[in-house]
Amino acid sequence: MEEHTCYDFLCETISRMRKEADITQEQLADQLGISPQAISKWESKRSCPDIGLLPQIARIFGTTIDQLFGIESRAEEPLDPPPIGIVKNLPWPDNDDFHVVVYQGHRLRRFFIGEEQRNMMFHYNGPAQNVHCAVNLACEKNVEGHTSAGRDVMILGDVKAGHVTAGKDVTVHGGVSGNVHAGKDFQIGRDVGGKVNAGKDVTVGGNAMDKITAGSQVRVGWAKGKIKAPSTQMMNESPEGQPEEDSSDNQ
C-alpha cells in the first residue's frame, strides 16, 4: 500500500482547488510569478512548493495554510447569533488585520483574470500595520507590520517592520527594515536591512545588509549578506573603504 505524506496531500489539494476555481496552470503560475512547469511538477508530485509561496497560494484559493495540508481547525460555536453586518466563514482569522477584498454581487472574488486585477488599486493613507489586499496596494506612508497584495505593492515611505509580500512587483521609495517577497520584481530607493526574495529582478538603490535571492538579476549599491542570483551588479564600493567581499552565489 502506497504511503501518502503531508506533501502529497498538499500537491493534491493545490490541484483540486485550482480545478474548482476553474483556472489553468498558466494562470496560477502567473499569479505566483513562477513557470507553469513548476505547477505541473507540484500536481504530479514530482516537487513541492517553496515554503515562502504557501501564504500566497492560500490567499489565492481563499483558504489557510493548515487547510492546504488537510488540517482542520475547530472553531467554537457562538453562543448568540452574529450581529447584523458580520460575515461568517471568511477565509482568514477574525483578528485586527485589515483585509481589502472584492465582492461581485454576494460572491467573494478569490481570483482575478487579466485586466480585472490590474485596474484595481487600494490606497492606504496612514501607517500600514497589518493590511492584506486582494488587488494592488499603495501605501502612502510607512509600513509598520505585515502587508500583502495579490498583485503589486507600492510604498511611498519606509518599511519599518514586518513582512511585505506581493504576487507581482514591490516598489519601496524609502528604506526597508523588514523582509520582502516579490513574485516578480523588487525595487527599493534606499537601504534594505532584511531578507529579500524576488522571482525576477532586485534593484536596491542603497546597501543590502542581509540575504538577497533573485530569479534573474540583482543590482545593489553594496551587499553585506549573501546574494543568490544568475547575475549580480555592485554599484558602489564597500562601506568605510574596506575591500568588498565576494558574497555572490551566481548560478
BALUMRO-236800 format. One record per residue: x, y, z of N, C-alpha, C in turn. Coordinates in steps of 0.2 Angstrom, whole numbers, plus 5000, padded with zeros to 4 digits. Layout:
<recs>
REC	X	Y	Z	X	Y	Z	X	Y	Z .
...
</recs>
This chain:
<recs>
REC	5004	4994	5000	5000	5000	5000	5004	5006	5000 .
REC	5003	5011	4995	5007	5017	4995	5006	5021	5001 .
REC	5011	5024	5004	5011	5029	5009	5010	5036	5007 .
REC	5005	5040	5009	5005	5047	5007	5008	5051	5012 .
REC	5012	5056	5010	5014	5061	5015	5010	5067	5015 .
REC	5012	5072	5020	5008	5078	5020	5010	5082	5014 .
REC	5016	5081	5011	5017	5085	5005	5013	5082	4999 .
REC	5012	5076	4999	5007	5073	4994	5000	5076	4994 .
REC	4998	5077	5000	4991	5080	5001	4991	5087	4999 .
REC	4997	5090	5001	4997	5097	4999	4997	5098	4991 .
REC	5000	5094	4987	5000	5094	4980	4993	5092	4977 .
REC	4990	5087	4981	4983	5085	4978	4978	5091	4980 .
REC	4979	5094	4985	4975	5100	4987	4975	5106	4982 .
REC	4982	5107	4980	4983	5113	4976	4979	5111	4969 .
REC	4980	5105	4967	4977	5103	4960	4970	5103	4961 .
REC	4967	5101	4966	4959	5101	4967	4957	5108	4967 .
REC	4960	5112	4971	4957	5119	4972	4958	5123	4965 .
REC	4964	5122	4962	4964	5125	4955	4959	5123	4951 .
REC	4957	5117	4950	4952	5115	4946	4945	5117	4948 .
REC	4944	5117	4955	4937	5120	4957	4937	5128	4956 .
REC	4942	5131	4956	4942	5138	4954	4942	5140	4947 .
REC	4942	5134	4943	4942	5135	4936	4947	5139	4933 .
REC	4954	5138	4935	4959	5142	4932	4964	5137	4930 .
REC	4968	5139	4925	4973	5135	4922	4980	5135	4926 .
REC	4984	5130	4924	4991	5130	4927	4994	5137	4925 .
REC	4994	5139	4919	4997	5145	4917	4995	5151	4921 .
REC	4988	5152	4922	4985	5157	4926	4988	5157	4933 .
REC	4988	5151	4937	4990	5151	4943	4998	5153	4944 .
REC	5002	5150	4939	5009	5152	4938	5010	5159	4938 .
REC	5006	5162	4934	5007	5170	4933	5005	5173	4939 .
REC	5000	5171	4943	4999	5174	4950	5005	5173	4955 .
REC	5008	5168	4954	5014	5166	4959	5020	5169	4956 .
REC	5021	5171	4950	5027	5173	4947	5032	5167	4946 .
REC	5029	5161	4944	5034	5156	4943	5032	5153	4936 .
REC	5035	5147	4934	5033	5144	4927	5028	5139	4928 .
REC	5024	5139	4923	5018	5133	4923	5021	5126	4924 .
REC	5027	5125	4922	5031	5119	4923	5031	5117	4930 .
REC	5032	5122	4934	5033	5121	4941	5026	5119	4944 .
REC	5020	5122	4942	5014	5120	4944	5013	5112	4942 .
REC	5015	5111	4936	5014	5104	4933	5018	5099	4938 .
REC	5024	5101	4940	5028	5096	4944	5024	5095	4951 .
REC	5021	5101	4954	5018	5100	4960	5012	5095	4959 .
REC	5008	5096	4954	5002	5092	4954	5003	5085	4952 .
REC	5009	5083	4949	5011	5077	4948	5016	5074	4953 .
REC	5017	5078	4959	5020	5076	4965	5028	5074	4963 .
REC	5030	5078	4958	5037	5077	4957	5041	5082	4961 .
REC	5038	5088	4963	5041	5093	4968	5036	5096	4972 .
REC	5038	5100	4977	5033	5103	4981	5034	5111	4981 .
REC	5029	5115	4983	5030	5122	4983	5035	5124	4988 .
REC	5039	5130	4987	5043	5133	4991	5039	5135	4997 .
REC	5041	5134	5003	5038	5136	5009	5036	5144	5009 .
REC	5040	5148	5006	5038	5155	5005	5032	5157	5001 .
REC	5030	5152	4997	5024	5153	4992	5018	5151	4996 .
REC	5018	5147	5001	5012	5144	5004	5007	5150	5006 .
REC	5009	5155	5009	5004	5161	5011	5001	5163	5005 .
REC	5004	5164	4999	5002	5167	4993	4997	5162	4990 .
REC	4999	5156	4990	4994	5150	4987	4988	5150	4991 .
REC	4988	5150	4998	4982	5150	5002	4978	5156	5001 .
REC	4981	5162	5000	4977	5168	4999	4973	5168	4992 .
REC	4977	5165	4987	4973	5164	4980	4967	5160	4981 .
REC	4968	5155	4984	4962	5150	4985	4957	5151	4991 .
REC	4959	5157	4994	4954	5159	5000	4954	5154	5005 .
REC	4960	5151	5007	4960	5146	5012	4966	5148	5017 .
REC	4967	5143	5021	4973	5144	5026	4978	5139	5024 .
REC	4984	5140	5027	4990	5135	5026	4988	5129	5029 .
REC	4985	5129	5035	4983	5122	5038	4979	5118	5034 .
REC	4974	5122	5031	4969	5118	5026	4972	5115	5020 .
REC	4978	5119	5018	4981	5116	5012	4984	5109	5013 .
REC	4986	5108	5020	4989	5102	5022	4984	5097	5025 .
REC	4977	5099	5025	4972	5095	5027	4971	5095	5034 .
REC	4973	5101	5038	4972	5101	5045	4966	5106	5046 .
REC	4961	5103	5049	4955	5107	5050	4955	5110	5057 .
REC	4954	5117	5058	4954	5120	5065	4947	5119	5067 .
REC	4946	5118	5074	4940	5118	5077	4938	5124	5080 .
REC	4932	5127	5078	4930	5133	5080	4924	5132	5085 .
REC	4924	5136	5090	4919	5135	5095	4912	5139	5092 .
REC	4907	5136	5093	4900	5139	5091	4899	5145	5095 .
REC	4897	5150	5092	4895	5156	5095	4889	5155	5100 .
REC	4889	5158	5106	4883	5157	5110	4877	5161	5107 .
REC	4878	5166	5104	4872	5170	5101	4873	5171	5094 .
REC	4868	5172	5090	4869	5174	5083	4873	5180	5082 .
REC	4877	5180	5076	4882	5185	5075	4878	5192	5073 .
REC	4880	5197	5075	4877	5204	5074	4876	5205	5066 .
REC	4871	5209	5065	4870	5210	5058	4876	5214	5055 .
REC	4878	5212	5049	4884	5215	5046	4890	5211	5047 .
REC	4890	5206	5051	4896	5202	5052	4895	5196	5047 .
REC	4900	5195	5043	4900	5190	5038	4904	5184	5041 .
REC	4901	5178	5040	4904	5172	5043	4907	5168	5037 .
REC	4912	5164	5040	4915	5159	5035	4920	5162	5030 .
REC	4923	5168	5032	4928	5171	5028	4935	5167	5028 .
REC	4939	5167	5023	4945	5163	5023	4951	5167	5026 .
REC	4950	5170	5032	4955	5172	5036	4953	5173	5043 .
REC	4958	5173	5048	4956	5173	5055	4952	5180	5057 .
REC	4948	5180	5062	4945	5186	5065	4950	5189	5070 .
REC	4954	5193	5067	4959	5197	5071	4958	5205	5069 .
REC	4963	5208	5071	4963	5216	5070	4966	5218	5063 .
REC	4968	5213	5059	4971	5214	5052	4966	5217	5048 .
REC	4968	5222	5043	4963	5224	5038	4964	5220	5032 .
REC	4958	5218	5029	4958	5214	5023	4954	5218	5018 .
REC	4957	5219	5012	4954	5223	5007	4952	5218	5001 .
REC	4946	5217	5000	4943	5212	4996	4938	5214	4991 .
REC	4936	5210	4986	4931	5212	4981	4926	5207	4981 .
REC	4920	5210	4981	4914	5206	4981	4911	5207	4974 .
REC	4908	5202	4970	4904	5203	4964	4897	5200	4966 .
REC	4893	5205	4967	4886	5203	4970	4887	5201	4977 .
REC	4885	5194	4979	4886	5192	4985	4892	5187	4985 .
REC	4896	5187	4980	4902	5182	4980	4908	5185	4981 .
REC	4912	5182	4985	4919	5185	4987	4924	5182	4981 .
REC	4927	5187	4978	4931	5185	4972	4938	5183	4975 .
REC	4940	5177	4973	4946	5175	4975	4952	5175	4970 .
REC	4950	5176	4964	4954	5175	4958	4952	5180	4953 .
REC	4957	5184	4950	4956	5189	4945	4960	5187	4939 .
REC	4957	5189	4933	4960	5187	4927	4961	5193	4923 .
REC	4967	5194	4920	4969	5199	4915	4969	5206	4919 .
REC	4965	5210	4915	4964	5217	4917	4960	5218	4923 .
REC	4957	5213	4926	4952	5214	4931	4957	5217	4937 .
REC	4962	5213	4939	4966	5215	4944	4971	5221	4943 .
REC	4973	5222	4937	4977	5227	4935	4974	5234	4936 .
REC	4967	5234	4935	4963	5240	4936	4961	5242	4943 .
REC	4963	5238	4948	4960	5239	4954	4966	5241	4959 .
REC	4966	5247	4962	4971	5249	4967	4968	5252	4973 .
REC	4970	5249	4979	4968	5252	4985	4973	5256	4988 .
REC	4972	5262	4990	4976	5267	4993	4975	5267	5000 .
REC	4981	5266	5004	4980	5266	5012	4984	5272	5014 .
REC	4981	5277	5016	4984	5284	5018	4985	5284	5026 .
REC	4990	5280	5028	4991	5280	5035	4997	5275	5036 .
REC	4999	5275	5042	5004	5270	5044	5001	5263	5043 .
REC	5003	5259	5039	5000	5252	5037	5004	5247	5042 .
REC	5000	5244	5047	5002	5239	5051	5001	5232	5049 .
REC	4995	5230	5048	4993	5224	5045	4988	5224	5040 .
REC	4990	5225	5034	4985	5226	5028	4986	5221	5023 .
REC	4980	5217	5021	4981	5212	5016	4976	5214	5011 .
REC	4978	5215	5005	4974	5217	4999	4974	5212	4994 .
REC	4968	5211	4991	4967	5206	4986	4969	5208	4979 .
REC	4970	5215	4978	4972	5218	4972	4978	5222	4973 .
REC	4979	5227	4969	4985	5231	4970	4985	5236	4976 .
REC	4990	5237	4980	4990	5241	4986	4995	5246	4986 .
REC	4993	5252	4987	4998	5258	4988	4997	5261	4995 .
REC	5003	5261	4998	5004	5263	5005	5007	5270	5004 .
REC	5003	5275	5006	5005	5282	5006	5010	5284	5011 .
REC	5011	5280	5016	5016	5282	5022	5020	5276	5023 .
REC	5022	5275	5029	5026	5269	5031	5022	5263	5032 .
REC	5026	5257	5032	5023	5251	5033	5026	5249	5040 .
REC	5022	5247	5045	5024	5245	5051	5022	5238	5054 .
REC	5020	5234	5049	5018	5227	5051	5018	5223	5044 .
REC	5014	5218	5045	5014	5213	5039	5009	5216	5034 .
REC	5011	5216	5027	5007	5219	5022	5008	5215	5016 .
REC	5002	5213	5013	5002	5209	5007	4997	5211	5002 .
REC	4998	5209	4995	4994	5211	4990	4994	5205	4985 .
REC	4988	5205	4982	4988	5199	4977	4992	5201	4970 .
REC	4993	5207	4969	4997	5209	4963	5003	5214	4965 .
REC	5002	5220	4965	5008	5225	4966	5007	5228	4973 .
REC	5013	5230	4976	5013	5234	4982	5018	5240	4981 .
REC	5015	5246	4982	5019	5252	4981	5019	5256	4988 .
REC	5025	5257	4990	5026	5260	4997	5029	5267	4996 .
REC	5026	5272	4998	5029	5279	4997	5034	5281	5002 .
REC	5033	5277	5008	5038	5279	5014	5043	5273	5015 .
REC	5044	5271	5021	5048	5266	5023	5045	5260	5025 .
REC	5048	5254	5025	5045	5248	5028	5049	5247	5035 .
REC	5046	5249	5040	5049	5250	5047	5049	5243	5050 .
REC	5045	5239	5049	5045	5232	5052	5040	5227	5048 .
REC	5041	5221	5050	5036	5216	5047	5038	5213	5040 .
REC	5034	5211	5037	5035	5207	5030	5031	5211	5025 .
REC	5033	5211	5019	5029	5214	5013	5029	5208	5008 .
REC	5023	5206	5006	5023	5201	5001	5018	5203	4995 .
REC	5020	5202	4989	5016	5204	4983	5016	5198	4978 .
REC	5011	5197	4975	5010	5192	4969	5014	5194	4963 .
REC	5015	5201	4962	5020	5203	4957	5025	5207	4959 .
REC	5025	5214	4959	5030	5218	4960	5030	5222	4967 .
REC	5035	5223	4970	5036	5228	4976	5040	5234	4974 .
REC	5038	5240	4975	5042	5246	4975	5041	5250	4981 .
REC	5047	5251	4984	5048	5255	4990	5052	5261	4989 .
REC	5049	5267	4990	5053	5273	4989	5058	5275	4994 .
REC	5057	5272	5000	5061	5273	5006	5066	5268	5007 .
REC	5067	5266	5014	5071	5260	5016	5067	5255	5018 .
REC	5070	5249	5019	5067	5243	5022	5070	5240	5028 .
REC	5067	5239	5033	5070	5236	5039	5067	5229	5040 .
REC	5062	5227	5037	5059	5220	5037	5061	5216	5031 .
REC	5057	5211	5030	5058	5206	5024	5053	5207	5019 .
REC	5056	5206	5012	5051	5207	5007	5051	5201	5002 .
REC	5045	5199	5000	5045	5194	4995	5041	5196	4989 .
REC	5044	5196	4983	5040	5199	4977	5040	5193	4972 .
REC	5034	5192	4969	5033	5187	4964	5037	5188	4958 .
REC	5038	5195	4957	5042	5196	4951	5048	5201	4952 .
REC	5047	5208	4952	5052	5212	4953	5052	5216	4960 .
REC	5058	5218	4963	5058	5222	4969	5063	5228	4968 .
REC	5060	5234	4969	5064	5240	4968	5064	5244	4975 .
REC	5069	5246	4977	5069	5250	4983	5074	5256	4982 .
REC	5072	5262	4985	5076	5268	4984	5082	5268	4988 .
REC	5082	5266	4994	5087	5266	4999	5089	5259	5002 .
REC	5092	5259	5008	5095	5253	5011	5089	5248	5012 .
REC	5091	5242	5012	5087	5236	5015	5090	5232	5020 .
REC	5087	5231	5026	5090	5228	5031	5088	5221	5033 .
REC	5083	5218	5029	5080	5212	5030	5082	5207	5024 .
REC	5079	5201	5024	5080	5197	5018	5075	5199	5012 .
REC	5077	5198	5006	5074	5200	5000	5074	5193	4996 .
REC	5068	5192	4993	5067	5186	4988	5062	5189	4983 .
REC	5064	5188	4977	5061	5190	4971	5061	5185	4965 .
REC	5055	5184	4962	5055	5180	4956	5059	5182	4950 .
REC	5061	5188	4950	5064	5190	4944	5070	5195	4946 .
REC	5069	5202	4946	5075	5206	4947	5074	5210	4954 .
REC	5080	5211	4957	5080	5215	4963	5085	5221	4961 .
REC	5082	5227	4963	5086	5233	4962	5086	5237	4969 .
REC	5092	5238	4972	5092	5241	4978	5096	5248	4977 .
REC	5093	5254	4978	5097	5260	4977	5102	5261	4982 .
REC	5102	5258	4988	5107	5259	4993	5110	5252	4994 .
REC	5111	5251	5001	5115	5245	5003	5110	5239	5005 .
REC	5112	5233	5005	5108	5227	5007	5112	5224	5013 .
REC	5109	5223	5019	5113	5221	5025	5111	5213	5026 .
REC	5107	5210	5022	5105	5203	5023	5105	5199	5017 .
REC	5102	5193	5016	5102	5189	5010	5097	5192	5005 .
REC	5100	5191	4999	5096	5193	4993	5095	5187	4988 .
REC	5089	5185	4986	5088	5179	4982	5084	5182	4976 .
REC	5086	5181	4970	5083	5184	4964	5083	5178	4958 .
REC	5077	5178	4955	5077	5173	4949	5081	5175	4943 .
REC	5083	5182	4942	5086	5184	4937	5092	5189	4939 .
REC	5091	5195	4940	5097	5200	4941	5096	5203	4948 .
REC	5102	5205	4951	5102	5209	4957	5107	5215	4955 .
REC	5104	5221	4956	5108	5227	4956	5108	5230	4963 .
REC	5114	5231	4966	5114	5234	4973	5120	5238	4974 .
REC	5119	5243	4978	5125	5248	4980	5130	5244	4983 .
REC	5129	5240	4988	5134	5236	4991	5130	5231	4996 .
REC	5132	5225	4996	5129	5219	5000	5133	5216	5005 .
REC	5131	5216	5011	5134	5213	5016	5133	5206	5017 .
REC	5127	5204	5015	5125	5197	5016	5126	5193	5009 .
REC	5123	5187	5009	5124	5183	5003	5119	5185	4997 .
REC	5122	5184	4991	5117	5186	4985	5117	5179	4981 .
REC	5111	5177	4980	5110	5171	4976	5106	5173	4970 .
REC	5109	5174	4964	5106	5176	4958	5110	5174	4952 .
REC	5107	5173	4946	5111	5172	4940	5116	5178	4938 .
REC	5114	5184	4940	5118	5190	4938	5118	5195	4944 .
REC	5124	5197	4945	5124	5202	4951	5128	5208	4949 .
REC	5126	5214	4950	5130	5220	4949	5130	5224	4955 .
REC	5136	5226	4958	5138	5230	4963	5139	5237	4960 .
REC	5136	5242	4963	5136	5249	4960	5141	5253	4964 .
REC	5142	5251	4971	5147	5255	4975	5152	5251	4978 .
REC	5157	5255	4981	5162	5251	4985	5159	5249	4992 .
REC	5162	5245	4995	5160	5243	5002	5161	5249	5006 .
REC	5157	5249	5012	5157	5255	5016	5164	5255	5020 .
REC	5166	5261	5022	5172	5263	5026	5178	5261	5022 .
REC	5178	5261	5016	5184	5259	5012	5187	5252	5012 .
REC	5183	5248	5015	5185	5241	5016	5185	5237	5009 .
REC	5189	5232	5008	5188	5229	5001	5182	5225	5001 .
REC	5178	5225	4996	5172	5222	4995	5173	5214	4995 .
REC	5169	5210	4999	5170	5203	4999	5165	5200	4993 .
REC	5167	5195	4990	5163	5191	4985	5158	5187	4989 .
REC	5152	5190	4989	5146	5187	4993	5141	5184	4988 .
REC	5143	5185	4982	5138	5182	4977	5138	5175	4976 .
REC	5132	5172	4974	5132	5165	4973	5128	5164	4966 .
REC	5131	5166	4961	5128	5166	4954	5128	5159	4952 .
REC	5122	5158	4949	5121	5151	4946	5119	5152	4939 .
</recs>
